[in-house]
């Protein structure tokens, strides 16, 4: 089935889908998948934070509200109806989401430089969230499509993209069961999402499967051994803390404990190689100027130290061990056969 210019298939057996009465029916395994809020819902399991029906209800609520809100206002509305996110976290998350396109553009430029590629071809983002990477990639000339397990975030992504005059096919699906056949994309981006995936190894194998031979993997993820603020709870060195302590800190903040598996340089390299990729390169990325404007004075000072350290031959490589973020690039070997 063609959806928004991209061919989608059953995520289970990868046979054809046919639309009928606001759902998609598979011609092979006979499974049925709903179309919810105008988005194909091809998930084979639920988001770990919310059940499928509750997610569809929240997505429908956001969809009904979207016409009368800006993207920024829609974020306020979402966090207003999401009691498990404390107000101070909501403010931080919103600030981060609004700054996402600038970070994404910087990440794309960095990945292209490291991998020696240019901004063209068919790019799939897995775990696209509210779409900052999709927006940045479309504006750089990629032909993009986005997948996320959270239907509610895809509704928000559609609003962000619409405000920028960008149309992108958005599909609700699991990273571990992508609704595409083999070798359909020239690039796959996974930006700050793999740490939240249920089966990271399977998700990377799926990324490998849908890439054409020679296709590139672009990946960013928080570093488990970072000494900086935890990406979800804000506590220093959160990746070093045992889970019971993280749970206690989350309860004290009135927040949910993040359901994640943070990676470090060694574990990420092993996962990428085990999925069949070659030429993996990891680095601690630079901080874009646009990112600095939203930081406090203390955080800007820390960012300055980080930037200076990146340029030194000794400290630079060490940042792959304790820096806040890891960037990775790799490619699917050109001799790789079609996968089944």
VMD Tcl script that draws the C-alpha trace (Angstrom):
set ca {
  {0.00 0.00 0.00}
  {1.23 3.46 -0.84}
  {0.92 5.92 2.05}
  {2.07 9.48 1.46}
  {4.47 8.38 -1.25}
  {5.99 5.45 0.63}
  {5.16 1.76 0.34}
  {4.13 0.13 3.61}
  {3.52 -3.54 4.29}
  {2.39 -5.81 7.10}
  {5.00 -5.54 9.89}
  {4.57 -9.25 10.69}
  {4.70 -11.06 7.33}
  {5.53 -8.08 5.03}
  {2.74 -8.88 2.61}
  {0.50 -6.28 1.01}
  {-1.98 -4.15 2.94}
  {-5.37 -2.99 1.70}
  {-7.41 -0.16 3.22}
  {-11.02 -0.77 4.20}
  {-13.23 1.15 6.64}
  {-10.47 2.98 8.50}
  {-8.28 -0.06 8.89}
  {-5.61 -1.95 6.96}
  {-5.96 -5.64 6.22}
  {-2.99 -7.88 5.43}
  {-3.37 -10.16 2.40}
  {-0.94 -12.67 3.89}
  {-1.46 -13.27 7.62}
  {-4.96 -11.66 7.64}
  {-4.14 -9.33 10.51}
  {-5.98 -6.03 10.75}
  {-4.45 -2.71 11.77}
  {-6.37 0.52 12.50}
  {-5.87 3.92 10.95}
  {-5.97 6.25 13.95}
  {-6.04 10.05 13.68}
  {-5.19 9.62 9.99}
  {-2.02 7.63 10.77}
  {-1.57 3.89 10.04}
  {-1.13 2.10 13.37}
  {1.03 -0.91 12.52}
  {2.36 -1.65 16.00}
  {2.83 -5.23 17.10}
  {3.21 -4.23 20.75}
  {2.52 -1.12 22.81}
  {4.62 1.80 23.92}
  {6.04 0.80 27.35}
  {4.53 3.91 28.94}
  {0.93 3.60 27.76}
  {-1.42 1.00 26.28}
  {-2.48 1.17 22.63}
  {-6.08 2.21 23.25}
  {-5.05 4.89 25.75}
  {-2.45 6.14 23.28}
  {-5.01 6.31 20.48}
  {-7.37 8.23 22.75}
  {-4.68 10.73 23.68}
  {-3.69 11.07 20.02}
  {-7.31 11.75 19.07}
  {-7.48 14.40 21.82}
  {-4.34 16.10 20.47}
  {-5.60 15.83 16.89}
  {-8.86 17.56 17.83}
  {-6.91 20.32 19.58}
  {-4.24 20.79 16.91}
  {-6.27 23.08 14.65}
  {-6.55 25.75 17.37}
  {-2.99 25.54 18.70}
  {0.53 26.24 17.54}
  {3.02 23.42 17.95}
  {4.26 25.12 21.12}
  {0.71 25.44 22.42}
  {0.01 21.81 21.58}
  {2.96 20.78 23.75}
  {1.53 22.82 26.63}
  {-1.82 21.14 26.13}
  {-0.25 17.67 26.03}
  {1.69 18.15 29.25}
  {-1.42 19.67 30.83}
  {-3.34 16.42 30.28}
  {-0.39 14.18 31.22}
  {-0.36 14.00 35.01}
  {2.73 11.77 35.26}
  {4.99 14.59 34.00}
  {5.74 17.12 36.77}
  {5.50 20.81 35.70}
  {9.24 21.44 36.04}
  {9.98 18.41 33.86}
  {7.37 19.55 31.35}
  {9.08 22.94 31.05}
  {12.45 21.29 30.48}
  {11.06 18.79 28.00}
  {9.27 21.51 26.06}
  {12.40 23.65 25.88}
  {14.32 20.65 24.59}
  {11.62 19.78 22.03}
  {11.48 23.33 20.69}
  {15.26 23.35 20.29}
  {15.21 19.98 18.54}
  {15.46 21.12 14.88}
  {18.68 23.09 15.53}
  {20.25 20.09 17.28}
  {19.05 17.78 14.51}
  {20.50 19.99 11.76}
  {23.85 20.02 13.56}
  {23.72 16.24 14.00}
  {22.98 15.67 10.32}
  {25.86 17.91 9.28}
  {28.18 16.02 11.66}
  {27.02 12.60 10.43}
  {27.47 13.64 6.80}
  {30.97 14.91 7.51}
  {32.04 11.74 9.33}
  {30.49 9.36 6.79}
  {31.47 11.35 3.71}
  {27.90 11.52 2.40}
  {25.75 14.38 1.16}
  {22.20 15.42 1.99}
  {20.18 13.36 -0.48}
  {18.39 10.04 -0.84}
  {15.64 8.28 1.05}
  {16.01 8.69 4.82}
  {13.94 6.80 7.39}
  {13.93 8.05 10.96}
  {13.12 5.35 13.53}
  {11.80 6.81 16.77}
  {11.06 10.20 15.21}
  {9.07 11.56 18.17}
  {7.78 15.07 17.47}
  {9.74 15.26 14.22}
  {12.70 17.65 14.68}
  {15.04 15.39 12.72}
  {12.42 14.88 10.01}
  {12.07 18.64 9.65}
  {15.83 19.25 9.56}
  {16.39 16.41 7.08}
  {13.58 17.52 4.74}
  {14.95 21.06 4.74}
  {18.41 19.69 3.84}
  {17.02 17.84 0.82}
  {16.40 14.30 2.06}
  {13.25 12.40 1.07}
  {12.11 11.42 4.54}
  {9.66 9.18 6.36}
  {9.14 8.80 10.10}
  {8.24 5.89 12.37}
  {7.47 6.01 16.08}
  {5.79 3.69 18.57}
  {3.92 6.62 20.19}
  {0.91 7.66 18.12}
  {0.40 10.78 20.26}
  {3.87 12.06 19.36}
  {3.22 11.51 15.66}
  {0.17 13.79 15.89}
  {2.43 16.43 17.47}
  {5.06 15.81 14.77}
  {2.45 16.37 12.06}
  {1.63 19.77 13.61}
  {5.31 20.77 13.77}
  {5.88 19.77 10.15}
  {2.69 21.47 8.95}
  {3.77 24.76 10.54}
  {6.97 24.55 8.50}
  {5.10 23.68 5.30}
  {6.64 20.19 5.17}
  {4.73 16.99 4.38}
  {6.25 13.72 5.59}
  {4.66 10.25 5.78}
  {4.33 9.29 9.45}
  {3.70 5.68 10.46}
  {3.07 4.29 13.94}
  {5.12 1.12 14.24}
  {7.66 -0.68 16.39}
  {11.36 -0.31 15.62}
  {11.65 -4.08 16.04}
  {9.02 -4.80 13.33}
  {9.22 -2.18 10.60}
  {6.41 -2.15 8.01}
  {8.78 -1.98 5.03}
  {10.36 -4.50 2.70}
  {14.09 -4.90 2.23}
  {16.49 -2.28 0.93}
  {14.01 0.58 0.61}
  {16.10 3.38 2.14}
  {19.49 4.99 1.56}
  {19.81 6.09 5.18}
  {18.36 5.32 8.60}
  {18.54 7.80 11.49}
  {17.93 6.84 15.12}
  {18.22 10.03 17.15}
  {18.02 9.67 20.96}
  {15.63 6.74 20.67}
  {17.51 3.44 20.76}
  {17.95 3.73 24.53}
  {14.15 3.52 24.86}
  {13.66 0.52 22.56}
  {12.54 -2.83 23.95}
  {14.96 -4.96 21.89}
  {17.89 -2.84 20.73}
  {19.63 -5.64 18.84}
  {16.48 -6.50 16.88}
  {15.82 -2.82 16.14}
  {19.29 -2.45 14.62}
  {18.82 -5.62 12.58}
  {15.59 -4.13 11.23}
  {17.43 -0.90 10.37}
  {20.01 -3.00 8.53}
  {17.29 -4.94 6.68}
  {15.53 -1.89 5.25}
  {18.75 -0.21 4.13}
  {20.01 -0.58 0.58}
  {23.57 -1.97 0.23}
  {25.94 0.90 0.99}
  {23.20 2.68 2.96}
  {24.15 4.64 6.06}
  {23.13 4.35 9.68}
  {23.13 7.63 11.66}
  {22.65 7.22 15.40}
  {22.72 9.41 18.52}
  {22.14 8.27 22.09}
  {22.84 9.52 25.61}
  {26.01 8.06 27.08}
  {25.37 5.73 30.02}
  {28.61 6.81 31.69}
  {28.12 10.55 31.24}
  {29.03 12.64 34.25}
  {26.49 15.28 33.23}
  {22.75 15.58 33.96}
  {20.63 12.50 33.40}
  {18.65 12.93 30.15}
  {15.34 12.12 31.84}
  {15.62 13.03 35.52}
  {18.33 15.70 35.43}
  {20.41 14.22 38.27}
  {24.20 14.25 37.71}
  {25.61 10.96 36.48}
  {22.23 9.26 36.35}
  {23.49 6.43 34.18}
  {25.86 5.34 36.94}
  {23.10 5.00 39.52}
  {21.45 1.66 40.36}
  {17.83 1.36 39.27}
  {16.35 1.31 42.81}
  {17.99 4.67 43.50}
  {16.73 6.07 40.18}
  {13.23 4.88 41.05}
  {13.43 6.59 44.45}
  {14.61 9.84 42.81}
  {11.80 9.65 40.25}
  {9.20 9.16 42.99}
  {10.62 12.13 44.88}
  {10.23 14.26 41.73}
  {6.72 12.94 41.12}
  {7.82 11.40 37.81}
  {7.80 7.97 36.21}
  {11.04 6.01 36.29}
  {12.38 6.08 32.72}
  {12.08 2.73 30.93}
  {15.38 2.62 29.14}
  {18.67 0.84 28.57}
  {21.40 3.45 28.27}
  {24.43 2.47 26.19}
  {28.10 3.33 26.37}
  {30.68 3.41 23.58}
  {31.64 -0.26 23.87}
  {28.11 -1.67 24.05}
  {26.91 0.54 21.21}
  {29.81 -0.52 18.96}
  {29.08 -4.19 19.64}
  {25.39 -3.80 18.86}
  {26.11 -2.04 15.56}
  {28.63 -4.70 14.45}
  {26.36 -7.57 15.54}
  {23.54 -6.16 13.38}
  {25.74 -6.53 10.29}
  {27.02 -2.99 9.82}
  {30.57 -2.15 8.79}
  {32.78 0.89 9.35}
  {31.28 1.96 12.66}
  {32.67 5.28 13.90}
  {31.81 6.81 17.25}
  {32.46 10.34 18.46}
  {31.46 12.81 21.12}
  {29.67 15.45 19.02}
  {30.20 19.19 19.08}
  {27.54 21.40 20.66}
  {25.81 23.60 18.11}
  {25.66 27.35 18.78}
  {21.86 27.20 18.62}
  {21.89 24.76 21.54}
  {23.86 27.08 23.81}
  {21.27 29.86 23.80}
  {18.81 27.89 25.95}
  {21.35 26.91 28.61}
  {21.96 28.48 32.00}
  {25.21 30.30 32.66}
  {26.67 27.30 34.51}
  {25.68 24.92 31.73}
  {27.14 27.24 29.08}
  {30.41 27.30 31.03}
  {30.41 23.49 31.22}
  {29.66 23.34 27.49}
  {32.65 25.60 26.84}
  {34.93 23.24 28.76}
  {33.49 20.31 26.81}
  {34.05 22.05 23.47}
  {37.64 22.87 24.37}
  {38.29 19.29 25.50}
  {36.97 17.93 22.18}
  {39.74 19.73 20.35}
  {42.59 18.22 22.37}
  {44.23 14.94 21.27}
  {44.11 13.42 24.76}
  {40.78 14.59 26.22}
  {38.85 14.34 22.95}
  {38.83 10.51 22.77}
  {38.06 10.32 26.50}
  {34.79 12.15 25.93}
  {33.51 9.05 24.16}
  {33.64 7.44 27.59}
  {32.16 10.16 29.82}
  {30.67 12.77 27.47}
  {26.90 13.40 27.49}
  {26.13 12.08 24.03}
  {27.42 9.54 21.53}
  {27.17 9.87 17.77}
  {27.70 6.82 15.58}
  {27.82 6.24 11.84}
  {28.11 2.93 10.00}
  {27.12 1.45 6.64}
  {25.52 -1.68 5.26}
  {28.12 -3.56 3.21}
  {27.57 -3.32 -0.52}
  {27.97 -7.07 -0.85}
  {25.19 -7.78 1.63}
  {22.50 -9.95 0.09}
  {18.76 -9.36 0.30}
  {17.50 -10.34 3.74}
  {14.47 -12.46 4.47}
}
mol new
graphics top color blue
foreach p $ca { graphics top sphere $p radius 0.5 }
foreach p [lrange $ca 0 end-1] q [lrange $ca 1 end] { graphics top cylinder $p $q radius 0.2 }
display resetview
